[in-house]
């Protein structure tokens, strides 16, 4: 079945159509596709994405992380639905931000750290400043692993951009 990537709502356990399972088992079901954590109908499940997908958050994180994106077969993705903004979500993002290490675990290589840092910047969340400053200093030369180095460089860049939104200084 062609789709825009395996990290789509069509394969997500938060898609009500999938009955809490991941993968393609329920892909041909006629039941409506509804995101159980964001409470919206998913019009095109195989071209809709978010940070809560099991490939990004394998421990089944039911708190919305970042926006929802829509995409196409070229891989281009655009924002479909902004992240909800509540104190509980902000606190969750701050906790996730504090857990990011300079030597990332595998799920962070998929960019969840960048989503968290970016979203806190969008929220202009001042409580994130110290943690973002720490991330901005991550040195991509400390590891011999190319994917980890790239992750750390991208995370540091995203943290700097988020700080710019929060502290309102040019980047």
Residue, then its C-alpha position, 0 to 999 in steps of 0.5 A: x500500500x503506497x503511503x508517505x512513510x511508515x510513521x503515519x497515522x495509518x499505522x499509529x496506535x492512537x488512530x481509533x481505527x487501529x484498535x490500539x495496535x501499530x502497523x497495517x492490520x486495520x488499513x482497509x477497515x471502513x471505520x472512521x480514523x480518529x486521533x484518540x489523543x487529539x480528538x480529530x478526524x484523520x482524513x488521510x491517515x497514510x499522509x498524516x503525522x505527529x510526534x506521538x507515533x510509535x516510531x518516535x515515542x515507542x513508550x506510548x506517550x498519550x500527551x500531544x507532542x508538537x503539531x500534526x502534519x500532512x504530507x504527500x508522496x514526495x515526502x514534503x510535510x506541512x502543518x495541518x493542526x497546531x499543537x494544543x497548548x495547555x499547562x499539562x502539555x507544556x509541563x510534559x514538554x519541559x520534562x521531555x526536554x530535561x531528559x535529552x542527553x548529549x548521547x541520544x537514545x535511539x528514539x531521539x535520533x528520529x527527532x523527537x528532541x527537535x520537535x520538543x525544543x521547537x514546540x517550546x519555542x513556538x509557545x515562547x515558554x520561558x521555563x525552557x530557557x535554561x534547558x534550551x541553552x544546555x542543548x544549544x551547547x551540545x557538541x557534535x564532535x564528541x561522538x564518532x557516530x555520524x547519525x548521533x553527531x547529526x542529531x546533536x547538531x540539529x538539536x543544538x540548532x533547533x534549541x538556538x532557534x527556540x531561544x531566539x523565539x523566547x528571548x527575542x534576539x536575532x539568531 
